């Protein structure tokens, strides 16, 4: 699958959703402790705004060899580091959400334009410095597509609106989730759940 095309497709689906969210819903429930506005802020920050910055920052060494390894590393981080990262993420979600104003669709479109322009200027095998370490562009960008698809679906549920992703975008995201499950030692539970053998535990997650 073309990782560049699936990223753009996910971004377009997210932008379309945001354009349909009523302003009155923005400060209602989003995800967990986040409002919908804050959820949109997190999605923009994690999947759009940082893309030009990361793509412009070259890494000297490949440290993370696959998209699933990126997410698996987060599971291995010390608890205090994870807690600090979550707090920072929440603070950033609130700050970014506030900057989106009452018409977040316009801001989201601007971020998508900058991200896709930056993507056009890099090669698949270029090494970039990500929070987890040096990665190939072709391996890092699917983690941003994952963020877009998962959080766009969160926002759609929160807003009570439909959202649709094309086949390749949804397939690649689901496949990455399954590969991450294997990477963190949860491959068998995922396989058994997907084949109707056993349910997953409450609050099960691979990320």
Buried (B, 14 or more C-beta within 10 A) or exposed (E): EEBBBBBBBBBBBBBBBBEEBEEEBBEBBBBEEBBBBBBBBBBBBBBBBBBBEBBEEEBEEEBBEBBBBBBBBBBEEEEEEEEEEEEEBBEBBBEBBEEBEEEBBEBBBEBBEBBBEBBEEBEEEBBBBBEBBBBBBBBBBBBBBBBBBBBBBBBBEBBEBEBEBEEBBBEBBEBBBBBBBBBBEBBEBBBEBEEEEEEBEEEEEBB
